[in-house]
Amino acid sequence: MQPVSTARITVFGVATALALLVLLRVGRKVLARSTFDEGKGDAAHAPAARSAHRLVLSGDVIALLLVAAASVRYNVLGETLSHDVLSVAIMATTGLLLVQFSGELGIRALMGARLRSELDRGNLAAGLAAGAHYAAMGVLAQHAVSAQDWRGWGLSLVFFALAVATQLGLVALFRAITTYDDAEHVRGGNLAAALSYAGASLASAIVVSRALQGDFTTWKGSLQGFVQLSACALGLYPVRQLIVQGLWLGKMPTVRGGAIDDAVAQDRDVGTASLEAGTYIAAALALVSLA
């Protein structure tokens, strides 16, 4: 097998990204995900509603570009053109479907079936939280398109499902340790709560994504490695209390609640929530670089 040229990789990358974005656009129209995409709906809420829907779309776009890049990186092998095109098409389409399905699953876990109505009334917090979750699913889905044979594809799908369940569990744990109800505050338009949720969702996905890397050995060995690396995400909670609350805010760290929860739930302090979310993501990137 000859080395794949940079030009071939570039052409495949651009073509795959454009194809996925067109499929996303067509899918949104067919499923009528947003009445405001077509300029319909309540005119009083239309500008805010478009912004809310586009926040979700931005997460979708991030996810699909990650999937497109991974599909090309793992499946353009420099064999025949037809082989590379077919392989990339199968994997990229798989990634698109996985992002949409797992994204919808996570959003329902947060908000039930109310996302569409929240977006249509211009709830930017709901759009931000949902967009971040779609982006997080893209972080995970990029590893589900790395297979180069049917056995590898099956294994990738199994571990992707495990990764989604783990990420949702970690986010649920995060929601359990806050003294405020994330879903209630997001439905109430609290952008600070949405930012906090977005940071936790993306950071946990980054850590779990690292656990998906590596070659499959045995079920026992691979599962043990996955669990051990995923458990590193639990370190985000001490980061929240010691670094954000203790160091940055200058408040006494607490087991539960404290200054961060008060800032997010009572004051709706977007600055504090941004600091919290950014610290989560930075800590997650640091963890995966060391793991």
C-alpha positions, -999 to +999 in steps of 0.1 A: +000+000+000+014+034-010+014+064+013-017+085+008-010+119-007-019+151+011-039+162-019-060+131-018-067+135+019-076+172+014-100+165-014-117+137+006-118+158+037-135+188+020-159+166+000-169+146+031-175+177+052-196+193+026-216+161+020-224+157+057-234+194+060-257+191+030-273+159+045-277+178+078-294+207+061-317+184+041-325+164+072-335+195+092-359+205+064-374+170+060-379+166+097-390+203+101-367+205+132-372+243+132-401+262+119-380+293+121-355+280+096-383+287+070-392+321+085-424+308+100-436+308+136-445+336+161-431+368+147-426+382+183-402+354+191-387+348+157-353+366+161-345+349+195-359+316+182-336+316+152-307+323+175-317+294+198-321+270+169-288+281+154-270+274+187-281+238+184-270+238+147-236+251+157-231+220+179-243+198+151-218+214+127-189+209+152-199+172+156-202+165+119-169+182+111-152+160+137-169+129+122-159+140+086-122+144+096-121+110+114-139+092+086-112+104+061-083+099+084-091+063+091-107+052+058-087+068+030-061+041+026-048+049-009-063+018-025-087+021-054-108+053-056-140+033-053-128+016-022-119+048-004-151+066-015-173+037-003-155+033+030-156+070+038-193+072+028-203+043+050-184+056+080-194+093+076-230+084+073-228+061+103-212+090+123-240+114+112-267+090+124-249+082+156-246+119+164-282+126+157-295+096+177-273+100+207-278+138+207-315+134+208-312+108+236-291+131+258-313+161+252-344+142+262-326+131+293-321+167+302-353+183+291-378+156+282-396+163+249-397+201+254-366+212+235-385+222+203-410+243+222-382+259+242-362+268+211-393+281+193-400+306+221-364+318+219-348+301+249-311+306+243-301+286+274-318+255+259-301+261+226-267+264+242-271+233+263-284+212+234-257+225+210-230+216+235-245+181+239-244+175+201-208+187+200-200+163+228-216+134+209-193+143+179-163+141+202-174+105+209-186+096+175-153+103+158-140+071+173-169+051+160-159+057+124-123+043+127-131+007+118-116-007+086-135-040+085-169-054+096-156-068+129-140-035+138-172-017+129-192-038+152-167-033+181-167+004+174-205+006+177-205-014+209-179+009+226-196+040+212-229+029+229-209+023+261-192+057+258-226+075+254-240+057+284-209+066+304-210+102+293-247+105+302-240+089+336-212+114+343-234+143+334-262+130+355-238+127+384-228+163+379-264+173+379-269+154+411-242+172+430-255+207+423-281+221+446-301+235+418-322+217+391-303+221+359-333+212+337-355+237+355-330+265+352-323+258+315-360+258+308-362+291+327-336+306+303-307+307+328-277+310+305-253+305+335-268+271+342-266+262+305-229+272+304-222+251+334-240+221+319-222+226+285-188+226+302-195+194+321-209+177+290-180+186+268-154+179+294-168+145+303-170+136+265-133+146+261-122+123+289-145+094+277-132+099+242-097+092+254-109+059+268-121+049+234-086+051+219-064+021+215-066-013+199-091-039+210-073-067+229-097-088+249-131-079+262-118-080+298-087-060+291-104-034+268-133-029+292-110-025+322-090+001+303-121+019+293-135+021+328-102+032+343-097+060+318-133+071+320-131+073+358-106+101+354-136+123+346-145+121+383-115+144+389-136+173+374-155+176+407-124+184+428-114+208+401-148+225+405-145+229+442-107+234+447-098+254+417-129+273+407-146+278+440-115+278+462-087+295+441-106+316+416-136+327+437-117+327+470-144+308+488-142+278+511-146+245+491-177+225+500-188+189+495-220+201+478-234+235+469-214+266+478-205+298+460-206+283+424-241+270+428-253+304+443-237+323+415-252+301+388-287+296+403-294+328+422-273+354+405-273+339+370-237+349+368-226+341+332-190+351+340-187+326+369-204+299+348-180+306+319-150+303+342-164+270+356-170+256+321-137+267+307-119+252+337-137+218+332-127+217+295-091+227+302-088+202+330-102+174+307-077+183+279-049+182+305-061+148+318-062+132+284-028+146+274-013+129+305-033+096+303 
